[in-house]
Amino acid sequence: MKNTRRNFIKMSALSAAAIPFANISADPLQVNKSDVNKPIVLSTWNFGLVANQSAWEILNKGGRALDAVEAGVKFVEADPKQKSVGLGGRPDRDGRVTLDACIMDEFSNIGSVACLEHIVHPVSVARDVMEKTQHVMLVGDGALQFALSLGYKREKFMSDETKKEWKEWLKNNSYKPVINIENHDTIGMIAMDASGNLSGACTTSGIAYKIHGRVGDSPIIGAGLYVDNEIGAATATGHGEEVIRIAGSHLVVELMRQGNSPTQACKIAVERIIKLQEIRGKNVRNIQVGFIALNKKGECGSYCIQSGFNYAVYDKTGNRLLDSDFSVK
Ligand code: ASP
């Protein structure tokens, strides 16, 4: 048979039909519906507390997790005092503030933008990519043109203070991301709504003074964020290159599918990063990565490489900041 594209499509359809879908249980975690802790929202770092508050207002009224996570992270994106997300974000080494974000819902709809400039709410542009286009990711000028075409306002970024810091940095011009100094970094948020559906969002200006055009894990579905409505959700913060290397958030969700608790799943993913650092002859003390995870029962957890990472959890018992356990003691 000639290997035409049509034949290939036909053959793929036949082999897909042969996959034993019957083995995939509709409820792999065997969730007892009356015991589920919902709604619940969790997010990275201490700015997660205010972000959770915005998300909770939606969740508590029976709103959708997708709307909650978008509203939650938008709160941080709009805050000019947060120097690693949205409007207040630090620039790259060329003095340009480039933003990365993504969003994922309970149907595995996904949207993402990377290296987006001048727009305060990259997460909403990511949601528009998801809901208004046939694509899943737009980058750079294309992402900006798309946002402007939808009526997003072009904003001026970089406060005088941030500009001054960047100019100071230029004097030494060394590329050394410093871990955990100000508890800044990405906001990643995952939530389960009162209907038991999961969604997540992740948004950042990335590592300060990065090379222009650098994209981290945060807008990459599977790396900075992953949601599987049958299993759970996970999101990451820290050195994006190391999260991408292990497809981190997807890995955490798959580890939960295998029966690990959210904390165990995050821990195994962190240990894989550490092992790869060792194999590659790199010093693990120079990097930080933290994961947070939530399963379908409404259990949550976290793990990171070294001390200093915290995350905020809001459920019916209230909103609180928790310190993550870590590997390198
Ligand atoms: N993960 C982000 C990035 O690599 C930065 C961070 O969370 O600190 O761009």
Boltz pocket constraint, residues with backbone or C-beta under 6 A from the ligand:
constraints:
  - pocket:
      binder: B
      contacts: [[A, 184], [A, 185], [A, 186], [A, 204], [A, 205], [A, 206], [A, 207], [A, 215], [A, 216], [A, 217], [A, 218], [A, 236], [A, 237], [A, 238], [A, 239], [A, 240], [A, 241]]
      max_distance: 6.0
